[in-house]
């Protein structure tokens, strides 16, 4: 006669077999874990000492308003430097797990807080204008944990859309591009990475200090019209006090060396909330803060922001 422990084990095994049989043919099939890339138990764990997980928990973000930063910007298109206005807004939202979007129902049981960062610009050229909109959503308690990224581009040749979702095991990218050899598809990326698009937000939460240096895996810029498999750089990040001549207020300078010949520099205000004051990237995406304000952009347009009229 089996012991009590053996009976319990037998019962558990039988229950698992019955559960497995009952899920065959169901709408939500189990993922094939053997095909998934390896990921650490907690993504980005090794970067934790360099960042402040409480950065976005400040009561500042509870006022129901958005931080709207307007930049004088430059970007190289058709081998020429284009000048335009670039807007980055940051605001707290409540997401639901089911749809991975801002919720309309605050009685749901699957809600979690995120910080939304939207980056928008319209870039004029002699041929036609380029439009870019990138939306990034971070778990509020972890400025390095990107839950979702969507980015789109529109110009006369066509439009491209890319979405990256963290499913707990990896990032799943879905894309649709007008470029030959790309078209529509899906791919999986490792989860222990930062995104170049996210650095203007993520680096704000650094534990700033002179001579701080560390390494991080960074996925290349996604705010483009292309949808090729992204390059992931093994980057070096270093922090130092900024020169007084570089910015209009006291700042930290953060250098990000993605690879040989690909070094970008970001300047963040020393005082909280450490807004991005200036950016100079290796590929010519330059920003300089023009105006910073807090308001409910969904209720009214900023009267002195040209982009709000587009």
N, C-alpha and C positions, 0 to 999 in steps of 0.2 A: 504494500500500500504506500503511495507516495506521501512524503511529508507535507506539512502545511506550506512551507516555502516552495517546494516543487509544484504543488497545486497552483499556487499563485503565479509562478512563472509560466506554467502550462496555460493558465487562463489568459495571461497577457499576450502570449504568442498567438493563441487562437483568436483573440480579439483583433490583433494586428493583421492577421490573415484575412479575417472577415472584412475589416475596414478596407484593406487593399483591394479585395474583390469588388466591394461595393462602389469603388471609385472608378472602375473601368468603364470607359465610355462617357464619363461625366464631362461637363463643359470645361472645367478647369483641371487639366491634366497636370500631374506633377512634373516639375522641370527635371531634365536629365542632368543630374549633378556632374556626371562624368565629362560633360561638354563645357562646363563653366570654368573660366580662368580662376586660378587660385587667388584668394584674398585673405588678408589677416583677419583674426577674430573680430577686431575692432579696427575699421579702416582708419588710416592716418594716425594710428596710435603713437607712432614714433615722433610725430610732429607736435604732439600735445604740449610738451614743455615750452615750445616756442610761441604758443598762442594763448590768449586769455578766453576761456570758454564762457565767461560771464560778460563778455564785451557788449553783447546785444541785450542783456537783461536790465540795463539801466532804465529808470523810469521815464527818461526822455522819450522812449519809443512807445509809451503808453498814452500819449496825448491825442491819438487819433489823427495826427497829421503826417504828411510825408516830407522828408528832406529832399528838396529839389536843388540840385547843383547844376548850374549852367556853365559850360566851358567854351572858351575860344579854342577851336580845334583845327588840326591839320591832318590830312591823310593823302598818301600818294595814289592817284588813280590815273591811268594812261600816262605814266611816267612824268606826271606833273603834280606839284604840291597843291592840294585843294584846301581852301579855307572855308569853314562853316561853323555852325553852332551845334554843340553836342550836349545832350541833357542826360543826366543820371539821377534817378530818383530812388530813394530807399524808404521803405515803410513796413511796419509789422502787419501781418495778416494771419488769419486762422485758416488752415488747410484741412480738408478731410481726406482720409486715406483712400476712400473708394475711388474718387475721381482725380485726386492729386491736383485740386484747384481750390481757390478761395471759396469757402463755404457760404451758403445762404441760410443754412439751418444750424443755429448755434446750440441746439438741443441734441445734436448727434453725439454718439459716444466714441467716434473715431477721429476727433479733432486733434490737431497739434499746431503749435505756433511756428511761423516761419518769418524770415525777413526777405522781402521781395526787393530785388534790384532791377530796375528797368533802364536800359541804355538805348537812346534813340538819336538818330541823326538823318538829315537830308543833305546829300552832297551834290552840288551842281557841277556839271562838266559841260564842255561845248557840245557833246553828243546828246546827252540826256541825264536826268538826275538819278542818283543812287539813293535808295532808302534802306536803312538797317534798323532792326529792332531786336534786341536781345533781352530776354527775361530770365533772371536767375533767382532761385528760391533756396534759401539755406535754413536748416533747422536752427531755431533761435538760440538754442543752448550750445551750438557748435558752429562758429563762423567758418570752419573748414569743411563742414559736411554739406555738400551741395545735394539737395534732394531732387532738383529738377532744373534743367536748362532748356530753353527753346530759343531759337534764333532764326530770323528770316531776312531775306534780301529781295528787293524788287527793283528792276530797271527794265529798259525796253527789250533786252534780250530774253528776259524771262524772270521767274521767281524761284527761290530755293528755300526749303524749310528743313530744319534739323531739330530733333528733340532728344534729350538725354534724361533717362529716368533711373534713379537708384532703386533697384529691386531688393536690396539687402544682400545680394551676392556679387553684383557687378553693376556697371552702368550699361543700360540697353539703349543704343542709339537707333532712332528711326529717321530716315532722311528721304527727301524727294528733291531732285536737282534737275535742271534743264541741260546739264553738261553730258556729252556723250561719254560712255564708259562708267557713268554713275547712275543716272536715272533714279529709281526708287529701290529701297532695301533696308536692311537692318543689320546691325553688328553689335558685338559686345566688347566692352572695355573693362579693364581692371578697375577696381574701386578705390584703391589707395592712392589717388591722384588729386592734384589741384587742377583748376582750369585757368588758362591765361586770361580768358574773359572775366573771370571772377576776382582777379588780383586786386582791382581797385576797391573791392569790398573786403576780401579775406585779409589782405595785408593791414587793414585798419586795426585788426584785433591782435597784432603782434605784441609780444611783451618787449616793447622797444627798449633798446639799450645799446650803448656804444660797443662796437666790435662784436655784436651778435652775428653769428654765421652758422648756417646749416644748409642741408641739402633737401630737395623735395622733387618728386616726380610731377611734371606739369604738362597737361595736354595743350597742344598748340591752339591758337586763336580760332574760334568757330564763327566769329562775325565776318563771314565771307560768303560769296555766292557759290563756292565749291563744296562738295560733299565727299571728298576722297577720305580714305581711312586716315584718321589723324595721327600725327607724330606725337610721341610722348617723350619729352626731354627729361634727362636727369640733371636738374638745374641746381645752381648754387645761389643762395640768397644771403645778402649781407646788409647790415644796418649800421648807419653812422649819423652823427649830427649833420644837418644840412648847413651849407654856407648861408650867411645872412643875405647874400646877394641873390640867392636862388629863388626865394619865395617872399611873399609879403608879410609873413609872420613866422615865428619860430617853428621849425619843422624837423622831422626825421627824414633822412634819405635812405631809400631801400633800392639796392641794386639786385637785379635778377638776371643771372647769366644762364641763358637756356643752352647755349652751345657756342663753339668758337665763332666769333663775329656776330653773335646774337645776344646783346646785352641791353636790357631796358632799365630805366630808372624811374622811380615813383617817389614823390614827396608828400608826406602826410603831416598835418598839423600836430603839434605836440599836445595841445589841449584836446580833451574829449569833446566831440566824438571822432577826433582824428580824421577829419575830412581830407580827401585827396585834393591837394592844392595844385599839383602839376604832374605831368606824365610825359616821358620822352622814350618811345620804344624804338627798338632796333630797325623796325620797318616803317618808321615815319608817322606813327599815330601819336601825335602830340596834343596834349591838353594843358590849358592854363585856366584856373578857376576865374570866372567872370562875376558870378553872383550866386549866393547861397541863401535859401529861404525855406521856411516850413509852412505849408498850407495844404488844404484838401484839394488837390488838383482835379479830382473827379467832380467837384462841385463848381469850380470856376477856373478860368484860364488866368495865368500870370500875365498881367497887362504889359510887362516889359520883356516878355520872352517870345521871340519870333516863332520858335518851334510850336508854341501852344496854339498858334493860329493855323497850323498846317493840317 
